[in-house]
Amino acid sequence: MTTKQKSSQKIKSATLKSLAEHIGAKIYRNQKEALLNEDIIITDVGSLTNAGRDHITFVSSNKNLKLFLETQAGVCITTHDLIAHAPNDLYLLVVENPYVSYIKIANIFHKEPDLEESSPSTYYISESARIGLNSRVHFGCYIGQNVQIGDNVEIHPNTYIGNGVVIGNNCIIYSNATITNTIIGDHVIIHSGARIGQDGFGYAHDRGNHIKIPHLGNVIIGNHVEIGANTCIDRGTLDSTVIGDMCKLDNLVQIGHNVSLGKGCLLVSQVGIAGSSKLGNYVTVGGQGGVAGHLKIGNNVQIAAQSGVLNDLDDKEIVMGLPAQPIRTFWRQIATIKTLINKGKK
């Protein structure tokens, strides 16, 4: 049987009471805590602007109060502070973090479509590979020699898993990914087109020639990591390129050889980290930000979008610009330039 997606995994409906229990919310109506005497049926989630009476939406800040007052939704997830701003007859599910609660409910209504089983004739799995319980390999996949795949792993069509790769439990690898020279932890999501474990960009120079440096290391990916579509992670030259637990990499991110990311780093689209740089825990790099090679970035550092980091950064620094500098210094310079321009016009 060839692999194809089922058309839909959306559930038809759920009661308001069951949804409230699922997210641990209190139910309010007309700005007062309410007890349900009837089964209110919810059929889907929606935004403040497009939700209907049988939909559930959310609002988490004062920025959206106008839309909150105008919404046609039947139910809204919100905070205790915003109850007083709610329109009459709107059911409220009151929680501490409406966005996270909305995600939990959205995942109930919209589950990932299942893939139908593929027959062995539509993929290749080496005889030396080991695949755990309830794991599935789909159409067009290649699983190389001595690969180890844990339990409950889903490998989507046309994915290449090279020799010796290790994949933990409860992972999802989407279509057309290529993974070589890599050890992957548990609960990892790798999106379509990712390239992990290929050689990095390394050359020695000899009499006008560029001599390719052999890459003999690997990539180590921790637990609960998510790697975006078309992101590239190079293997180390001799040691490992490391992506720490709970890191989240957006689409089109480039990680050079021997880079190390600590726990919980967030790298937004088109970020590039040059070879051998070390990022601490919970570092955030905005879109198109770059970090030069062989640098040390401390814990909880924030690097603004389109910034270029050329020097080491201490813990908790917030930087912006090219070259990156403390964000207050950057904005003072911008203000000074504007002042000088205005004086020149006068």
N, C-alpha and C positions, 0 to 999 in steps of 0.2 A: 504494500500500500504506500503510495506517495504521501509526503507530508503536506498538510494544508491546515490552515487555521479555521476553527469553527467561527461562525459569523458573530456570535455574541455570547457574553457571559453575564449580562446584566440581569440582576434579580428584578422581579416585577414590582414589589412593594415591601414596606416594613411599617410597623406601627411606631408612632411617636414615642410611646412608652418604652418599647424595646430599644430604640435608638438612644433615648436618654439614659437607660441603664448601661448601654454599651460604652458610653463616654463618661459616665458618672456625673451627669448633669442634673440640676434641679429645673423643674418646669415652672415657667411664669407665664401669666397672661394678664393684660391690663395692669401691668406693673406690680402684680401681686403673685405670690407663690400659689400654684394651682394644683388641684388634684384632678386627674383625668377620669371622667365618668363615661367616656366613650373611646373607641379605638380610632384615633386619628391616623389615616393612612398616608404615608409618604411614598412617592414613586421615584424620586430622583433628587439630585443636588443641582444647584444653579447659582448664578451670580446674583447680586442685589438687583441688577437691572433686568435680567431675563428669567428669573425664577417665577413659577406659577404657584397657585394656591396649594398644590399637592407637592411642592418642592421645599427643600431645606437649603438655606444659605447661611452666611456668617458675616459678622462685622466685629472688628477688634480694636478700632481706634476712632477718635473724633473726626478724622479726616473724611470719613464716609457717612457722616450724620445725615446729610441731605438725601443720599441714596437710601439710607436706612429708613427715613420717614416715608419715602416714595415707593419702597419695594412692594411688589405684589406677592411675595412669597408667603407661604402659610406658616413657616417656622424659620426662626433665625437663631443661630448659635452666637452668643455674645458674652460679655463680662458683666459682673454685678454693677460696675460703674456706669454702664450704658443703658441699664433698665429704664431709667427715667426718660430717655429719649425715644423709646420704642413707640410705634403707632399702636393704637388700640386694636384689639382682636388678633394681634400677631402673637403666636405662641413663641416663647423664648426658651432656649436651652442654655442655662447659665453655667459657665465653666471658667477656669482660670486662663486657659489658652485656647481661644476659639479656632484659630487656624489649625492647630494640631488635632483638635476634635473634629473639625470639618474633614481633614484628611482621613481620619479613621472611618467616618461615615461614607465618604466618597469611595473608599476601598471596598465597602460593603456592596454598594450599588454597581460598581464597575470593576470587576475582577479581570485579570489578564486572561485573554482567550487561550484555551488549551490548544495544544498541537496534537493532531492525531498521530497514532503510532506509525513509524516507518518500518519497512521490511529490511532485513539485513542486506539485501541486494542494492539498496539505495545509499549506503554509507560504507566506510571502511573502518574497522576497529582491529588493531594489531592483536595477535594472539597473546602477546605478553602484557597487554593493557589490563587493568583491573578497575571494574566499575561497580559502585556500591548499590545498595538497595534503592528501588524506586527512582533511579536515575535514568534519563532517556537521552538518546542521541538521535538526531533527526536527519532528514534528507541531505545528502551531499557533504556530510561531515567526514573529516579525516582524523582519526585518533591514532597517534604514533606508538612506537615501541615503549614499553615500560611506563606508560602513562598511568597515573593513579587518580581516580575520580571517586569522591565520597558519595554519601547517601543524598537522595533528593536533589540531584543536580539536573538542570535542564539545559541542553546544548542545542541551540536553534540551528536551522539549516545553513549549510555551506560554511561551517566554521572549521578552522584548522587548529588542531592541538598537537604540537610537536613532541618529539621523543622526550621522555623523562619528565614531562610536566606533571605537577601535583595540584589537584583541585580539591578543596575541602568539601564540607557538607553544606547543603541548602544554598547552592549558588545558581545563578542564571547567567548564561552566556548567550547573547543575542547573535543574530545572523552575521555571517561574513567577518567575524573576528578572527585574528591570527595570534596565537599564543605559543611562544617557544621559550625554553630556558627559564621557566617561571614556577614558583611555588605560591599557591593561592590559599588563603585561609577560608574560614566559614562565613556564610551569609554575604557573599560578594556578588555584586551585579556588574557585568561588563557589557556595555552597549555595542550596537552594531558598528562594524568597521574598525574597532579598536585594534591597535598593533602593539603587542607587548612582548618584549624579550629579544628584539632584533639588535644588531650592532648599533653602537652609538657613533657619533661624528668625531673620530679621533685619528689624527695623522701626525707622524714625525716628518721633519723636513731634512732632506739630505741632498745637497748640491742641486738645488732647484726642483727636486722631486718631492711629491707628497707620498710618504710611505704609510700605508694603512696599518694602524695598531690593531692587533688581534684582540677581540673581546672574548674573554673566557669566563666572565662572571655570570650572574643570573639576576632575576628580579624576584623580590619577596614582597608579597601583598598580604597585609594583615586581615583581620576580621571586620565585617560590616563596612567594607569599602565599596564605593560606587565609582565606576570609571565611565566617562561619557563617550559618545559616538566619535569615532575617528581621532581619538586621543592616542598618542604614541608614548611608550615608556621603554627607554633603551636599557639593555642589560649592562651590567658593570664590566669594566675591563678585566679586572682580576677579582674584585670583591662583588658585593651585591648592590643593586639599586633597590631602595626600600621605600615602600608606601605603608605608613603606619596604620594602626587600627582606626576605623571610623573616618578615614579621609574621604572626601568627596571631590572628584575631579570632573569638571564640566566637559563639554565637547571641545575638540580641537586644542587640547592641552599637550604641550611637549615637555617631557621629563628626560633630561640628559643622563648619560651614564654616570653611575656612582652617586647619584643624588639620593638623599635620605630625607623623607618627610616624617615628622613626628606624628603623634596622635591627633586626630580630629582636624587636620588642615583642610581648608576650603580654597580650591583653585578654580577661578571662573574662566570662561571661554577665552581661548587664544593666549593663555598664560604660557610663558616659557621659562623653565628653570635649567640653567646651564650646568654642565657637568661638575660633579663633586661638591656642589653646594649642599649644606645641611640646614634644614628648616626644623625649628623646634615644634612644640605642641601647639595646636590651635592657631596656626598662622593662616591669615586670610590674604589672598592676592586677588585684586580686582581684575576685570577683563583687560586683556592685552598687556598686563603687567609683566615685567621681566626681571629675573635675578641673574646676575653675572655668575661666572664659574668660581668655584673654590671659596665661596662665602659662607659665613655662619650667621643664621638668622635666629634670634631668640624666640622664646615662647610668647604666645598671644600678641604677636606683631601683626599690624594691619598695614597692607600696602595698597594704596589707592589705584584705581584703574589707570592704565597707560603710564604707570610709573616705571622707571628703570633703576634698579638697586645695584649700586656699584661698590658698596662697602658693607662690612658687617653691621648688623643691627642688634641692639640690646633688647631684653625682654620688654614687652608692652609698648614698644615704639610705634607711632603712627606716622607714616611717611607718604609723600606725594611728590610727583614731578620727575623730571629727568635732568640731572641726576636726582634721585629721590632724597628728600630732606624732611625734617620735621614739618608736619602739616601746617602748624601755625606760622612757621618761617616762610613756607611757600605762599600762603595767603597774604602775609605782610608784604612780600615782594611784589605780588600781583597788585595790591593796593597802591604801593609806591609807584609802580610803573604807570598805573592809570592816572595818578596825581601828576606825574611828570608830563604825561601826554596832554592832559587838560591844561596845564600851565603853558605848554608849548603852543597850544591852539590859541590861547588868549594873547 
